[in-house]
Amino acid sequence: MSDHPDSRMLQALTGHILRHRKTSYIAITAAQTLMLIGLWSAYSHFILLLWFFSMQAVALPHFIISQRYAGRELTPGQIGYIKIVFIVYSLISSTLWGSLTWLLTGNWDIHAFIVLMPMLGIFAGAINLAAILPIYFCLVTPILVQSLAVFLFTEAANPLLAGLFAIYYAGMIKFSMELHKMLVHTYSLQFELESANGELVVQKKTAEKANIDKSRFLAAASHDLRQPLYAMELFLGGLAQERGRDNRVYLLSRLRNALDSMQEMFSSLLDMSRFDAGVISPMKKNIFANQLLQSLKYKFDDECNRKGIRLIVRPSNHWVYSDPILIQRVLENFISNAVKYTDTGGVLVACRRHGEGFRFEVWDTGKGIRQEEMNSIFDAFHQLDNPERDRRKGVGLGLSIVDQIAGLLDTPVCVRSQHGKGSVFCIDLPKGKAEAESLVELDDQTLVDDEFFVDLVVWVVDDDVDILEGLQLQLETWGCITRTFETIEQIQAVMAEHYDSPDLLISDLRLRNHKSGIEVIEIVQQHSKKAVSAILITGDTGRRELQKISQTGVPLLHKPVTAEKLRLTMANLLKSVKDVSAVGE
């Protein structure tokens, strides 16, 4: 019937036919009445009345059925039923129309004209039935067959008229097929337009939601960042008043707490930016679940004891396959939230079989989550029961980061909760292969020997004098020999004088005159007779910049960088260089 047999197209074509049935019924009834009057004096009244009421007996039920379904959303079964009704009606109605031609004789008078003209009109008037071609063919074919039989084999024979009827029929059939194609094309365009409009509506709503989320994100971020800054300003003001050593120690401790709070905030924001930039690539490996679980128990035991709740970690001998760093980050966020919102009872962490893999679960007996809040708990800066934005309750980015990690790992995360009774957060992982030794490194608590950095030659490049001075002071306390540079030109000048190359180069990404730390590293490495390790430091969060740095393979630290993080990165980098050198020897 059509090159577009899908239910949506059938729905549209069937609806097209149904919409025109009321007008068609009125027009056909009027034509039949006029024919009855016009032929009354020429033919048998019994035959004419029998024909008229037979036509009405067929047309009226068909009209009622058509009106019943017109304008409705139809099921495939209803569409099939309507198609059968129309085919049966068309065959019977067309046969009755054609039967009038048998009244014709060789006398071609006005009565013959009254008989033939409405039949030709039916060919054109019923053209809307071409939306479903079999229905139209069933309507016109019986009329044509009977007319040709009369014009060729009875006393009313007229070969010329038979030929004209056949040509007219062929023309209408061709026109009906073209009309059918046009209707299919028109509805196809309409569907595409509706689909495009639907996508635009969805995109508009998505953009509006993103704009609202961005505004809420910026409002929460600006508030949460101002709070520790304000606290630091107050503590620094107290230090300036010189009230005694004990008070200074207390103020320094509080200043460190405020700085840690800001560091946590920045770290979370930078993590989100790195996920958005697509620079984090999962490094999946086999993970011994028990090692991961025991690491989590060690990390949260003290916090749970201080709060007076139990932390139960079920031992597990299972192996899973995923990125250990990212999975640990997910579980840490789950446990941190569980501890935060649990005042009595405890937290249970376990790894259990689930399907063909395993499921890590974190249960708590805390406040639980209301059903209306379930869809928003993974939004950035969304926190339950913290409208005052108390930073001691966190910054509200943990579950948003979990959601991004889950998407990156293509790993399902689920949550169930009952308000007032507690919650359970889960993440599913595939089964891993058992290994003889656990190669999973779960944290950054690598011990670094104090002698490791003694006499290590380090060059530091940054266009901010305060940062240069701070880095130099920190590195020299570790025993490093440092030299500082503000511009790439200063580096080039030193290299031209054939100074010994450094053991390590630490550079900011953005330097003066639109230069970059990547260029600095390339210049130093090109002019050095030995391998020079390098570390980049940046405050950039843009996708393009982070992807470009990722491609260089140079370790990247995000501002603000803690002394511990810098020390650990330096140790790991230099250790890897020594290991490679040892292999080469």
DRENRO-643869 format. One line per 10 residues: number of its first residue (from 0); for each residue x, y, z of C-alpha. Coordinates in nm, 3 decimals. Example, Ala and Ser with C-alpha at 12.3 -4.5 7.8 and 13.67 -1.06 7.14 Angstrom:
2
0 = 1.230/-0.450/0.780; 1.367/-0.106/0.714
This chain:
585
0 = 0.000/0.000/0.000; 0.267/0.247/0.101; 0.641/0.271/0.136; 0.580/0.392/0.491; 0.401/0.105/0.666; 0.470/0.229/1.017; 0.174/0.274/1.248; 0.217/0.650/1.263; 0.179/0.685/0.886; -0.120/0.447/0.880
10 = -0.275/0.651/1.160; -0.234/0.970/0.957; -0.367/0.825/0.629; -0.666/0.665/0.801; -0.740/0.990/0.981; -0.723/1.174/0.647; -1.001/0.951/0.506; -1.218/0.975/0.819; -1.202/1.357/0.825; -1.370/1.378/0.482
20 = -1.651/1.125/0.534; -1.913/1.365/0.667; -1.886/1.593/0.363; -1.877/1.291/0.130; -2.187/1.137/0.287; -2.388/1.459/0.251; -2.273/1.508/-0.111; -2.348/1.147/-0.211; -2.690/1.152/-0.046; -2.776/1.477/-0.227
30 = -2.659/1.330/-0.560; -2.865/1.013/-0.508; -3.176/1.217/-0.425; -3.138/1.432/-0.737; -3.086/1.121/-0.950; -3.398/0.965/-0.803; -3.598/1.273/-0.896; -3.441/1.304/-1.243; -3.497/0.939/-1.336; -3.842/0.905/-1.175
40 = -4.032/0.957/-1.494; -3.812/0.731/-1.708; -3.763/0.410/-1.514; -3.944/0.173/-1.278; -4.027/0.337/-0.948; -3.969/0.007/-0.767; -3.619/-0.032/-0.911; -3.528/0.329/-0.835; -3.653/0.312/-0.475; -3.484/-0.024/-0.421
50 = -3.157/0.123/-0.550; -3.189/0.440/-0.339; -3.265/0.267/-0.009; -3.002/0.000/-0.075; -2.746/0.277/-0.116; -2.860/0.439/0.211; -2.857/0.106/0.392; -2.489/0.074/0.303; -2.387/0.439/0.343; -2.552/0.516/0.680
60 = -2.376/0.246/0.889; -2.051/0.332/0.717; -2.102/0.701/0.802; -2.179/0.619/1.168; -1.867/0.404/1.201; -1.657/0.677/1.038; -1.785/0.943/1.279; -1.720/0.715/1.573; -1.349/0.691/1.498; -1.288/1.034/1.341
70 = -1.041/1.249/1.535; -0.939/0.966/1.770; -0.602/0.809/1.839; -0.637/0.469/1.673; -0.479/0.140/1.767; -0.336/-0.088/1.494; -0.636/-0.316/1.543; -0.881/-0.030/1.493; -0.696/0.085/1.181; -0.723/-0.265/1.035
80 = -1.094/-0.279/1.120; -1.163/0.060/0.956; -0.974/-0.046/0.643; -1.189/-0.360/0.609; -1.511/-0.159/0.663; -1.411/0.090/0.393; -1.317/-0.183/0.144; -1.647/-0.367/0.195; -1.842/-0.041/0.172; -1.655/0.065/-0.142
90 = -1.719/-0.267/-0.318; -2.094/-0.272/-0.237; -2.148/0.099/-0.297; -1.957/0.092/-0.628; -2.151/-0.215/-0.743; -2.480/-0.038/-0.669; -2.367/0.274/-0.855; -2.260/0.070/-1.154; -2.587/-0.124/-1.159; -2.767/0.187/-1.289
100 = -2.583/0.155/-1.622; -2.787/-0.159/-1.695; -3.094/0.068/-1.728; -2.942/0.234/-2.032; -3.070/0.160/-2.385; -2.955/0.281/-2.720; -3.156/0.601/-2.670; -2.896/0.856/-2.550; -3.121/1.121/-2.395; -3.108/1.339/-2.083
110 = -3.176/1.036/-1.862; -2.861/0.864/-1.988; -2.670/1.180/-1.900; -2.819/1.175/-1.546; -2.701/0.815/-1.505; -2.345/0.857/-1.632; -2.235/1.198/-1.501; -2.258/1.115/-1.128; -2.050/0.801/-1.188; -1.775/1.006/-1.347
120 = -1.806/1.248/-1.057; -1.755/0.966/-0.810; -1.415/0.890/-0.968; -1.304/1.245/-0.889; -1.510/1.313/-0.574; -1.384/1.007/-0.390; -1.020/1.085/-0.466; -0.950/1.145/-0.096; -0.980/0.766/-0.056; -0.649/0.744/-0.246
130 = -0.484/0.794/0.092; -0.526/0.415/0.115; -0.509/0.294/-0.244; -0.691/-0.044/-0.210; -1.000/0.139/-0.086; -1.002/0.373/-0.386; -0.946/0.086/-0.629; -1.237/-0.105/-0.474; -1.463/0.198/-0.521; -1.396/0.272/-0.890
140 = -1.333/-0.074/-1.034; -1.690/-0.221/-1.012; -1.831/0.094/-1.175; -1.582/0.069/-1.461; -1.634/-0.306/-1.514; -2.014/-0.273/-1.534; -1.996/0.037/-1.753; -1.761/-0.130/-2.002; -1.985/-0.441/-2.009; -2.288/-0.227/-2.091
150 = -2.101/-0.017/-2.353; -1.954/-0.321/-2.524; -2.206/-0.606/-2.496; -2.564/-0.465/-2.469; -2.802/-0.278/-2.693; -2.654/0.042/-2.550; -2.316/-0.055/-2.695; -2.093/0.242/-2.769; -1.722/0.152/-2.818; -1.618/0.519/-2.830
160 = -1.781/0.584/-2.493; -1.623/0.264/-2.356; -1.281/0.386/-2.469; -1.334/0.728/-2.311; -1.443/0.563/-1.985; -1.131/0.343/-1.986; -0.902/0.639/-2.056; -1.070/0.843/-1.782; -1.037/0.551/-1.541; -0.666/0.506/-1.623
170 = -0.608/0.877/-1.574; -0.782/0.878/-1.236; -0.586/0.571/-1.124; -0.257/0.743/-1.212; -0.372/1.063/-1.041; -0.476/0.867/-0.729; -0.133/0.705/-0.709; 0.040/1.043/-0.740; -0.192/1.186/-0.476; -0.112/0.895/-0.246
180 = 0.261/0.960/-0.283; 0.205/1.329/-0.218; 0.007/1.257/0.098; 0.274/1.017/0.224; 0.543/1.276/0.153; 0.340/1.552/0.318; 0.280/1.351/0.633; 0.645/1.244/0.640; 0.747/1.610/0.635; 0.491/1.684/0.903
190 = 0.632/1.406/1.122; 0.986/1.534/1.070; 0.874/1.884/1.158; 0.694/1.762/1.469; 0.999/1.560/1.566; 1.226/1.859/1.510; 0.991/2.081/1.708; 0.981/1.821/1.983; 1.359/1.809/1.993; 1.370/2.189/2.003
200 = 1.128/2.190/2.295; 1.341/1.932/2.477; 1.659/2.125/2.399; 1.493/2.448/2.511; 1.388/2.290/2.839; 1.735/2.139/2.880; 1.897/2.477/2.812; 1.661/2.648/3.055; 1.736/2.387/3.320; 2.109/2.421/3.251
210 = 2.081/2.798/3.286; 1.894/2.761/3.616; 2.145/2.501/3.736; 2.432/2.728/3.634; 2.283/3.022/3.823; 2.225/2.806/4.129; 2.573/2.658/4.088; 2.739/3.000/4.071; 2.533/3.136/4.359; 2.622/2.841/4.581
220 = 2.986/2.841/4.470; 3.029/3.215/4.530; 2.872/3.182/4.876; 3.074/2.876/4.974; 3.399/3.029/4.852; 3.338/3.359/5.031; 3.277/3.190/5.365; 3.628/3.048/5.422; 3.783/3.362/5.270; 3.593/3.574/5.520
230 = 3.698/3.343/5.804; 4.062/3.363/5.692; 4.043/3.741/5.683; 3.913/3.746/6.043; 4.182/3.506/6.166; 4.457/3.703/5.990; 4.321/4.019/6.151; 4.343/3.849/6.489; 4.702/3.742/6.423; 4.799/4.099/6.338
240 = 4.698/4.216/6.687; 4.973/4.004/6.857; 4.768/3.877/7.155; 5.015/3.614/7.266; 5.159/3.289/7.143; 4.874/3.061/7.255; 4.619/3.274/7.081; 4.831/3.280/6.764; 4.854/2.901/6.764; 4.475/2.879/6.799
250 = 4.421/3.133/6.520; 4.667/2.952/6.293; 4.481/2.626/6.356; 4.150/2.787/6.263; 4.314/2.949/5.961; 4.429/2.606/5.848; 4.073/2.472/5.887; 3.935/2.753/5.670; 4.207/2.693/5.413; 4.131/2.318/5.410
260 = 3.764/2.397/5.353; 3.850/2.616/5.055; 4.090/2.351/4.926; 3.813/2.090/4.939; 3.583/2.325/4.750; 3.840/2.397/4.479; 3.932/2.029/4.445; 3.570/1.933/4.389; 3.518/2.211/4.136; 3.834/2.114/3.950
270 = 3.731/1.749/3.947; 3.401/1.846/3.786; 3.583/2.058/3.528; 3.817/1.771/3.445; 3.523/1.537/3.392; 3.349/1.794/3.171; 3.669/1.846/2.972; 3.698/1.473/2.905; 4.061/1.454/3.018; 4.006/1.173/3.268
280 = 4.037/0.830/3.109; 3.951/0.524/3.319; 4.241/0.288/3.386; 4.060/-0.035/3.460; 4.227/-0.328/3.628; 4.146/-0.619/3.855; 4.069/-0.498/4.209; 4.070/-0.713/4.521; 3.750/-0.597/4.690; 3.873/-0.664/5.043
290 = 4.174/-0.436/5.001; 3.947/-0.158/4.887; 3.702/-0.219/5.172; 3.973/-0.226/5.439; 4.118/0.099/5.306; 3.775/0.261/5.344; 3.734/0.122/5.694; 4.071/0.264/5.795; 3.982/0.605/5.654; 3.639/0.644/5.820
300 = 3.683/0.450/6.147; 3.797/0.748/6.355; 3.526/0.977/6.221; 3.254/0.724/6.306; 3.399/0.669/6.654; 3.402/1.043/6.722; 3.038/1.065/6.615; 2.937/0.764/6.822; 2.807/0.547/6.536; 2.919/0.203/6.419
310 = 3.104/0.141/6.093; 3.067/-0.219/5.979; 3.271/-0.329/5.677; 3.202/-0.682/5.562; 3.515/-0.868/5.445; 3.504/-0.988/5.084; 3.723/-1.222/4.881; 3.575/-1.113/4.547; 3.762/-0.954/4.259; 3.606/-0.678/4.048
320 = 3.719/-0.500/3.732; 3.722/-0.121/3.716; 3.933/0.189/3.781; 4.040/0.160/4.148; 4.094/0.533/4.200; 3.756/0.633/4.059; 3.569/0.353/4.237; 3.730/0.447/4.565; 3.619/0.806/4.507; 3.260/0.688/4.456
330 = 3.257/0.475/4.770; 3.421/0.750/4.975; 3.144/0.988/4.874; 2.879/0.729/4.960; 3.030/0.663/5.304; 3.098/1.030/5.374; 2.732/1.115/5.312; 2.617/0.817/5.515; 2.827/0.925/5.814; 2.723/1.289/5.772
340 = 2.349/1.217/5.785; 2.355/0.938/6.045; 2.328/1.038/6.412; 2.237/0.702/6.565; 2.291/0.344/6.456; 2.563/0.300/6.199; 2.689/0.248/5.847; 2.733/-0.087/5.671; 2.963/-0.135/5.369; 2.962/-0.461/5.176
350 = 3.040/-0.619/4.838; 2.786/-0.880/4.728; 2.715/-1.087/4.418; 2.472/-0.923/4.180; 2.389/-1.092/3.851; 2.711/-1.180/3.672; 2.910/-0.919/3.866; 2.920/-0.763/4.210; 2.752/-0.473/4.385; 2.914/-0.245/4.643
360 = 2.651/-0.125/4.888; 2.663/0.146/5.157; 2.373/0.124/5.404; 2.298/0.377/5.677; 2.037/0.432/5.948; 2.029/0.805/5.894; 1.760/1.057/5.804; 1.677/0.908/5.467; 1.566/1.099/5.160; 1.217/1.221/5.076
370 = 1.075/1.079/4.755; 1.039/1.423/4.596; 1.412/1.488/4.645; 1.537/1.162/4.492; 1.573/1.306/4.141; 1.782/1.603/4.255; 2.034/1.447/4.496; 2.289/1.407/4.214; 2.268/1.777/4.119; 2.571/1.995/4.192
380 = 2.552/2.185/4.524; 2.231/2.008/4.622; 2.234/1.927/4.994; 1.963/1.786/5.215; 1.873/1.982/5.527; 2.142/2.244/5.475; 1.971/2.562/5.350; 2.212/2.776/5.550; 2.508/2.630/5.350; 2.702/2.523/5.661
390 = 3.036/2.420/5.513; 3.094/2.171/5.796; 2.833/1.961/5.614; 3.035/1.962/5.292; 2.991/2.153/4.967; 2.730/1.936/4.795; 2.939/1.818/4.501; 3.007/1.459/4.609; 2.711/1.286/4.446; 2.738/1.505/4.137
400 = 3.095/1.379/4.094; 2.970/1.022/4.158; 2.719/1.065/3.876; 2.993/1.182/3.639; 3.223/0.894/3.737; 2.942/0.644/3.683; 2.883/0.786/3.337; 3.254/0.773/3.258; 3.280/0.410/3.368; 2.944/0.317/3.213
410 = 2.858/0.175/3.554; 2.506/0.188/3.700; 2.452/0.363/4.034; 2.132/0.312/4.232; 1.981/0.453/4.549; 1.693/0.343/4.769; 1.574/0.536/5.069; 1.295/0.564/5.323; 1.262/0.899/5.491; 1.333/0.874/5.861
420 = 1.480/0.525/5.841; 1.788/0.538/5.620; 1.930/0.488/5.273; 2.138/0.252/5.064; 2.364/0.363/4.777; 2.497/0.104/4.533; 2.733/0.075/4.240; 2.757/-0.233/4.016; 3.090/-0.361/3.883; 3.181/-0.650/3.653
430 = 3.363/-0.955/3.783; 3.742/-0.939/3.779; 4.013/-1.204/3.761; 4.195/-1.310/4.075; 4.565/-1.226/4.081; 4.848/-1.371/4.285; 4.936/-1.029/4.421; 4.726/-0.722/4.464; 4.852/-0.447/4.240; 4.587/-0.196/4.344
440 = 4.716/0.135/4.475; 4.433/0.289/4.671; 4.567/0.613/4.808; 4.839/0.871/4.785; 4.993/0.806/5.126; 5.333/0.716/4.980; 5.618/0.764/5.227; 5.883/1.001/5.099; 6.232/0.999/5.255; 6.342/1.343/5.375
450 = 6.675/1.287/5.196; 6.501/1.230/4.864; 6.503/1.599/4.765; 6.839/1.706/4.912; 7.049/1.888/4.648; 6.780/1.832/4.386; 6.809/2.116/4.131; 6.464/2.259/4.062; 6.373/2.545/3.828; 6.045/2.722/3.896
460 = 5.869/2.935/3.631; 5.573/3.159/3.717; 5.479/3.517/3.634; 5.343/3.574/3.988; 5.622/3.689/4.223; 5.440/3.579/4.539; 5.391/3.226/4.408; 5.757/3.211/4.300; 5.869/3.314/4.647; 5.632/3.071/4.818
470 = 5.739/2.776/4.601; 6.107/2.860/4.646; 6.066/2.872/5.023; 5.881/2.541/5.031; 6.128/2.361/4.803; 6.430/2.488/4.994; 6.285/2.360/5.323; 6.298/2.015/5.161; 6.665/2.063/5.070; 6.621/2.153/4.702
480 = 6.844/2.394/4.515; 6.604/2.629/4.339; 6.618/2.895/4.074; 6.314/3.107/3.980; 6.209/3.263/3.649; 5.923/3.497/3.561; 5.937/3.478/3.180; 6.030/3.236/2.903; 6.291/3.485/2.782; 6.479/3.451/3.113
490 = 6.487/3.074/3.063; 6.620/3.115/2.708; 6.891/3.354/2.830; 7.013/3.107/3.094; 7.010/2.817/2.847; 7.217/3.025/2.605; 7.489/3.065/2.872; 7.515/2.682/2.893; 7.410/2.651/3.253; 7.363/2.300/3.386
500 = 7.011/2.176/3.328; 6.780/2.121/3.626; 6.672/1.784/3.759; 6.313/1.906/3.771; 6.120/2.189/3.606; 5.802/2.325/3.766; 5.611/2.574/3.550; 5.282/2.754/3.552; 5.078/2.692/3.237; 4.996/3.055/3.155
510 = 5.291/3.291/3.136; 5.341/3.647/3.015; 5.312/3.750/2.651; 5.078/3.460/2.573; 5.352/3.204/2.638; 5.284/2.869/2.801; 5.456/2.631/3.036; 5.448/2.367/2.762; 5.681/2.589/2.554; 5.913/2.629/2.854
520 = 5.936/2.252/2.898; 6.010/2.201/2.527; 6.290/2.466/2.532; 6.458/2.323/2.843; 6.437/1.963/2.720; 6.572/2.056/2.373; 6.877/2.231/2.519; 6.952/1.979/2.795; 7.204/1.701/2.772; 7.007/1.492/3.021
530 = 6.644/1.405/3.071; 6.457/1.678/3.258; 6.140/1.588/3.446; 5.863/1.847/3.449; 5.542/1.935/3.631; 5.277/2.180/3.510; 5.059/2.381/3.747; 4.741/2.551/3.630; 4.419/2.711/3.736; 4.259/2.650/3.397
540 = 3.947/2.438/3.376; 3.867/2.482/3.005; 3.815/2.168/2.798; 4.060/2.263/2.522; 4.343/2.356/2.759; 4.308/2.045/2.974; 4.292/1.814/2.672; 4.605/1.975/2.526; 4.795/1.924/2.852; 4.672/1.566/2.878
550 = 4.821/1.490/2.535; 5.170/1.600/2.647; 5.188/1.336/2.921; 5.330/1.594/3.165; 5.197/1.561/3.523; 4.942/1.832/3.593; 4.852/1.987/3.928; 4.558/2.219/3.979; 4.581/2.534/4.188; 4.574/2.562/4.480
560 = 4.838/2.291/4.528; 4.908/2.171/4.880; 5.266/2.110/4.990; 5.186/1.742/5.047; 5.045/1.702/4.695; 5.346/1.872/4.536; 5.589/1.666/4.744; 5.416/1.339/4.651; 5.398/1.425/4.279; 5.767/1.515/4.273
570 = 5.859/1.191/4.449; 5.651/0.971/4.218; 5.782/1.146/3.906; 6.147/1.126/4.006; 6.109/0.767/4.126; 5.965/0.663/3.789; 6.259/0.830/3.612; 6.507/0.641/3.833; 6.325/0.312/3.767; 6.347/0.370/3.390
580 = 6.717/0.458/3.420; 6.782/0.144/3.619; 6.617/-0.069/3.353; 6.827/0.099/3.084; 7.147/0.022/3.271
